[in-house]
Amino acid sequence: MIILDEPFVSDLLLETLSNEQIPVIETPYFNKIKKGTGFSPVTCEQAVIELNTKEYPLLYSNSENAIHWVTKHLKHTTLPAKIELFKDKAKFRRLVQDLFPGFYFKELPFADLEKLALDTLPFPFIIKPSVGFFSLGVHKVNSPEEWPAVLLKLKAEVEQSQQQYPIEVVNQNNFIIEQLITGDEYAFDAYFNDKGTPVVLGIYKHLFSSDADVSDRVYFTSKNIIEEQLKPFTRFLEEVGERAKLRNFPLHVEVRIENGTVLPIEINPMRFGGWCTTADLTTKAFDFNPYIYFQQQLTPDWSVLLADKAGKNYCMVILDNSTGYPANTIESFDYEKIMERFEKPLDLRRNDWNKYPVFGIMFTETRQTNFEEIEWVLKSDLKEFVTLK
């Protein structure tokens, strides 16, 4: 079963629901966006009855905005507690503390940031909301001298995020300070099946333009990335599953590899990559559908799927508003012009930058010999594509 919610549902996901007749809960949002009548709808009342009869119900959502519905209606299942275990970053740190006993983290209320005792903290550190999404409110602080400027940014971001996301998705009442994790960063989609076995459905490397960059501009996947990281990431999930007792549970995981050790950044419950990104790109890149694989409890045969993928990269480019221009001063964004900068764009989703600070999301297929196009967009401020009012 699937529950849909804002901010975005892709055409691929809607087509999958229709073609596979996957039961979808009839929320007001679904009734607003559904195209045609080829779906298998389940009323909210029916869904509540059916899902509450199972300790580990099989439920996927495209968006963490649906967490409120789950928390309210599925109290007789394990889902609310499991979701909170991962959405609350401090609870998650405590869950895996025995795996990483020397890892520093500290949770504190937003109001206490004004009087933060800087001399007690391990610089550099990362500060972020205890419950957050999409790099909102995430900052790296290299020294005490940087803290006043970061605090000003946090105050502005708290006000903005409260207007964009419900409290279950981004709750900026509490923040967590963590020691900086170095090394290459990855994001991957996975699920635990009905026996509690983890299944990895896609792995993406997160690129940064500099050490100070904490944006989500570029993620990419390839044959080499999946072959190198599939086993260590599966082993990591086995450790998490042993502690959290997960069944029928989809998730999107962010980690870094530091000196050969997989260190978790966060685990996002109930979904794959936000805004239907990573699962959709996996479908385009490797010709299998992660939404179906979760619903039918299937495992990818990576040896077959990767057989003809040598030398190819599949990239997700988040065109965030890095121009420095306020959204309300921007008249237009030239989507055709930016697509011309890439050798093989697979898709470009346009977005209302006045509602969310993103012009759009692009998928590309890029040969390793032409990776310069990805390195260019990673560092671009995108001003050349913007027309001001």
C-alpha positions in Angstrom: 0.0 0.0 0.0 1.1 3.6 -0.7 0.2 7.0 0.8 0.9 10.1 -1.2 1.5 13.6 0.0 3.0 16.9 -0.9 5.3 18.4 -2.2 5.7 16.2 -5.3 4.7 12.9 -6.9 6.4 11.9 -10.2 4.6 10.7 -13.3 6.6 7.5 -12.9 5.2 6.8 -9.5 1.7 7.5 -10.6 2.1 5.2 -13.6 3.5 2.5 -11.4 0.5 2.7 -9.1 -1.9 2.5 -12.0 -0.1 -0.2 -14.0 0.6 -2.4 -11.0 -2.7 -1.7 -9.3 -0.9 -1.0 -6.0 -3.4 0.1 -3.4 -3.2 3.8 -2.7 -4.9 5.5 0.2 -7.5 8.0 -0.9 -6.2 11.1 0.9 -7.4 14.6 -0.3 -3.9 15.1 -1.9 -4.2 11.9 -3.9 -7.7 12.8 -5.1 -6.3 16.2 -6.2 -3.4 14.9 -8.3 -4.6 11.5 -9.7 -4.8 11.4 -13.5 -7.5 9.1 -14.8 -9.3 6.3 -13.1 -6.9 3.4 -13.5 -5.9 3.3 -9.8 -6.7 0.9 -7.0 -7.9 3.3 -4.3 -8.5 2.4 -0.7 -10.5 4.7 1.6 -8.7 6.1 4.6 -11.1 4.1 6.8 -10.4 0.9 5.0 -6.6 1.5 5.1 -6.7 2.2 8.9 -8.5 -1.1 9.5 -6.3 -3.1 7.2 -3.0 -1.7 8.3 -3.7 -1.8 12.0 -4.3 -5.6 11.8 -0.6 -6.0 11.0 2.4 -5.5 13.4 4.6 -4.6 10.4 2.4 -3.3 7.6 3.8 -2.9 4.1 3.5 0.9 3.6 5.4 3.3 1.4 5.2 7.1 1.1 6.7 9.5 -1.4 6.9 12.2 1.3 7.5 12.5 5.0 4.6 14.9 5.1 2.5 11.7 5.4 4.1 10.9 8.8 1.4 12.9 10.5 -1.3 10.6 9.0 0.6 7.5 10.1 1.2 8.7 13.6 -2.4 9.6 14.0 -4.0 6.5 12.5 -1.6 3.6 12.8 -1.0 3.5 16.6 -1.6 -0.2 16.8 1.4 -0.9 14.5 5.1 -0.5 15.0 5.3 2.2 12.4 5.0 5.4 14.5 7.7 4.3 16.9 10.1 3.1 14.1 9.6 6.4 12.2 10.3 8.5 15.2 13.4 6.5 15.9 14.9 7.7 12.6 13.3 11.1 12.2 14.6 12.2 15.5 18.4 12.4 14.9 19.3 12.3 18.5 17.3 9.1 19.1 19.0 7.6 16.1 22.4 8.5 17.4 21.5 6.8 20.7 20.3 3.7 18.8 23.7 3.2 17.1 25.9 4.6 19.9 27.4 1.2 20.7 28.6 0.9 17.1 30.3 4.3 17.3 31.1 4.8 21.0 33.5 7.7 20.5 31.1 9.7 18.3 30.3 13.2 19.8 26.7 14.5 19.6 24.7 16.9 21.7 21.0 17.8 21.5 19.7 21.2 22.7 16.7 23.5 22.2 16.8 26.2 19.6 16.5 28.8 22.4 19.7 27.6 23.9 21.8 28.3 20.8 22.2 32.0 21.9 24.1 30.9 25.0 26.0 28.0 23.5 29.3 27.3 25.4 31.6 27.2 22.4 34.6 26.2 24.4 33.0 22.8 25.1 32.5 21.9 21.4 34.7 19.9 19.0 35.4 22.2 16.1 34.7 21.8 13.3 31.2 20.5 13.9 27.8 20.1 12.1 24.7 21.7 13.4 21.2 20.7 12.1 17.6 20.3 13.2 16.9 17.2 15.2 14.1 16.5 12.8 14.9 17.8 9.3 14.8 17.4 5.6 16.7 18.4 2.4 19.7 20.1 4.0 17.5 22.7 5.7 19.2 24.3 8.6 22.4 22.2 8.1 25.7 24.1 8.7 29.3 23.4 9.2 31.0 25.5 11.8 34.8 25.6 11.5 35.6 27.9 14.4 34.1 30.0 17.2 34.5 33.1 15.0 32.0 31.6 12.5 29.3 30.9 15.0 27.5 34.4 15.1 27.0 34.4 11.3 25.8 30.8 11.3 23.3 31.6 14.1 21.8 34.5 12.1 21.3 32.1 9.2 19.7 29.5 11.4 17.2 32.0 12.7 16.2 33.0 9.1 16.0 29.3 8.0 13.8 28.4 11.0 11.3 31.0 10.1 11.3 29.9 6.4 11.0 26.2 7.0 8.1 26.6 9.4 6.2 28.0 6.4 7.2 25.2 4.0 7.0 21.9 5.9 4.9 20.4 8.7 6.5 19.9 12.1 6.8 16.1 11.5 9.2 16.8 8.6 11.2 19.7 9.8 11.0 20.5 13.6 13.4 23.3 14.4 12.6 23.5 18.1 15.6 21.3 18.8 19.0 21.0 17.2 21.7 18.5 17.2 25.4 19.2 17.2 27.6 16.4 15.8 31.3 16.0 15.3 32.3 16.5 11.6 32.3 13.2 9.7 34.8 13.3 6.8 35.2 11.0 3.8 33.1 10.4 0.7 29.4 10.8 1.2 26.8 8.5 -0.2 23.0 8.2 -0.2 21.2 4.9 -0.8 17.7 3.5 -1.0 16.8 0.2 0.6 14.1 -1.7 2.5 13.8 -4.4 5.0 11.7 -7.3 3.8 9.1 -9.3 5.8 11.9 -11.4 7.3 14.0 -8.4 8.4 16.6 -8.8 5.6 17.9 -5.6 4.1 17.8 -5.1 0.3 19.7 -2.2 -1.3 17.9 -0.7 -4.3 20.3 2.0 -5.4 23.5 3.9 -4.3 24.4 7.5 -5.1 27.6 9.4 -4.4 27.1 12.9 -3.1 29.5 15.5 -4.7 30.5 18.8 -3.1 32.1 21.8 -4.7 34.2 22.6 -1.6 34.8 21.6 2.0 32.3 24.2 3.1 29.6 23.0 0.7 26.6 21.3 2.4 24.2 21.6 -0.5 22.4 18.8 -2.4 23.4 19.9 -5.9 24.8 16.7 -7.4 24.4 12.9 -6.7 25.4 10.3 -9.1 25.5 6.5 -9.5 27.5 4.1 -11.6 28.5 0.5 -12.0 31.7 1.1 -10.0 29.9 2.8 -7.1 27.3 0.0 -6.7 29.9 -2.8 -7.0 32.2 -1.1 -4.4 29.6 -0.2 -1.8 26.8 -2.8 -2.0 28.3 -5.2 0.5 29.5 -2.7 3.2 26.2 -0.8 3.0 24.2 -4.1 3.3 26.3 -5.0 6.4 25.7 -1.6 7.9 21.9 -2.1 7.5 22.1 -5.5 9.1 23.5 -3.8 12.2 20.8 -1.2 12.2 18.1 -3.7 11.6 19.3 -5.9 14.5 18.9 -2.9 16.9 15.7 -1.4 15.5 13.9 -4.7 14.6 12.7 -3.6 11.2 10.3 -5.4 8.9 8.6 -4.2 5.7 10.3 -0.9 6.1 11.6 1.4 3.3 14.3 3.9 4.0 16.7 6.4 2.5 20.2 6.4 4.1 23.0 8.9 4.1 26.5 7.9 5.2 30.1 8.8 4.9 33.0 6.4 4.6 35.8 7.5 6.9 39.0 5.4 7.0 37.1 2.4 5.7 34.2 2.7 8.2 30.6 3.4 7.2 29.5 6.2 9.5 25.8 7.2 9.3 24.7 10.8 8.8 21.0 10.0 9.0 18.3 7.5 8.0 15.0 8.8 6.5 12.0 6.5 7.1 9.1 5.4 5.0 10.5 6.6 1.7 13.4 6.6 -0.8 15.0 9.8 -2.0 12.8 12.8 -1.5 10.8 14.4 -4.3 10.8 11.0 -6.1 14.4 11.5 -7.1 16.7 8.5 -6.5 14.1 5.8 -7.2 13.0 7.4 -10.4 16.6 7.8 -11.6 17.4 4.2 -10.6 14.5 3.1 -12.9 15.9 5.2 -15.8 19.5 4.0 -15.3 19.1 0.3 -14.5 15.7 -0.6 -15.9 14.1 -1.8 -12.7 11.5 -0.1 -10.6 12.3 0.3 -6.9 8.7 1.0 -6.0 7.6 -2.3 -7.4 10.6 -4.1 -5.9 9.6 -2.9 -2.4 5.9 -3.8 -2.9 6.7 -7.2 -4.3 9.7 -7.9 -2.0 12.1 -8.4 -4.8 16.0 -8.2 -4.8 17.9 -6.7 -7.7 20.3 -9.0 -9.6 23.0 -6.4 -9.8 25.4 -8.6 -11.9 22.8 -8.6 -14.7 21.7 -5.0 -14.2 25.2 -3.6 -14.4 26.5 -5.7 -17.2 26.4 -3.0 -19.9 26.9 0.1 -17.6 30.7 0.5 -17.7 31.9 4.0 -18.2 28.4 5.5 -17.7 27.3 7.8 -14.8 23.7 8.6 -14.0 23.4 12.0 -12.3 20.8 13.9 -10.3 21.3 17.6 -10.4 19.2 19.7 -8.0 19.1 23.2 -9.4 18.8 25.1 -6.1 18.6 28.9 -6.1 22.3 29.6 -5.6 22.1 32.8 -7.5 22.0 35.1 -4.5 18.9 36.7 -5.9 15.7 36.6 -3.7 13.0 34.4 -5.4 10.6 37.2 -5.7 13.1 39.2 -7.9 13.4 36.4 -10.5 11.3 36.6 -13.6 12.3 33.4 -15.3 14.7 30.5 -15.5 16.0 29.3 -18.9 15.4 25.5 -18.7 16.2 24.9 -22.4 19.5 26.7 -22.2 20.7 24.6 -19.2 19.6 21.4 -20.9 21.9 22.3 -23.8 24.9 22.1 -21.5 24.5 18.3 -21.0 25.2 15.6 -23.5 22.2 13.4 -22.6 19.6 14.9 -20.3 17.1 12.2 -19.3 14.5 14.4 -17.6 14.1 17.9 -16.2 11.4 18.7 -13.7 10.5 22.4 -13.4 9.7 23.8 -10.0 8.1 26.9 -8.5 11.1 28.6 -7.0 8.9 31.0 -5.0 7.4 28.1 -3.1 10.6 26.0 -2.7 14.1 27.4 -3.3 14.8 25.1 -6.2 14.4 25.9 -9.9 14.1 22.2 -10.9 15.7 18.7 -10.8 17.5 17.3 -13.7 18.6 13.7 -14.5 21.4 13.0 -16.9 23.4 10.2 -18.4 27.0 11.3 -18.5 30.0 9.4 -19.9 33.0 9.2 -17.5 35.0 10.8 -20.3 32.7 13.8 -20.2 32.3 14.2 -16.4 33.4 17.9 -16.8 29.8 18.8 -17.4 28.9 17.6 -13.9 31.8 19.3 -12.3 30.7 22.5 -14.0 27.2 22.5 -12.7 28.4 21.5 -9.3 30.1 24.9 -9.0 27.8 27.1 -11.1 25.8 29.8 -9.3 23.2 29.5 -12.2 23.0 33.2 -12.7 23.4 32.9 -16.4 20.1 31.1 -16.7 18.1 33.7 -14.7 16.2 36.8 -15.9 15.4 39.3 -13.2 12.2 41.3 -13.0 
